[in-house]
């Protein structure tokens, strides 16, 4: 079911020339390999939080915010919203968030 909705979103985005491109399937955390090997811990606070978010619905709403041919394509919603959530939960500045991401992508 999620794949059909994703395909509809991609088709609609392409037809409208939107500046947000719906992402292909995002890897599940259990299957996601870290840079130095190993797997993400299922008890990690960010993994737990990510499992609570209805990403398909969020992406559908996020994609509608963009207009056609208006600059570079937007970041994937998981990156944009994920970064904002980390920033707010950790109560850090934009600069500190960027540094955190550089240190632990």
Phi, psi and omega in degrees: 000317181296326180294320179296317179296320178298318178296319178298318180297316179299315180299313180298319180296317180294319180298322183272355180064036186291156181269014173237127180255122178296132183285151171294185183301129178276136182297141176290147184302325181296331183263357186279121177272138177280166184301321184260020180091169180087180182239160174288141179285126180297343179266001177299136184301325181285325177294315179299314180296317180299326179291340181274345186269128177282082190302323180299315180292318179299316181295321179299314179292319180298316182299329182288348181280349186255146179252163183289146171049050182232058177097195183291149178298146182288161174293155174301147184300325180296326178287310183296307181290321178301316179296318179297318179296314178300314180302313183289318181295323181272351181053056180239164180282169176302317182297318178294323178298313179301317179295319176301315181294321177297321182283325184221077181293000000 
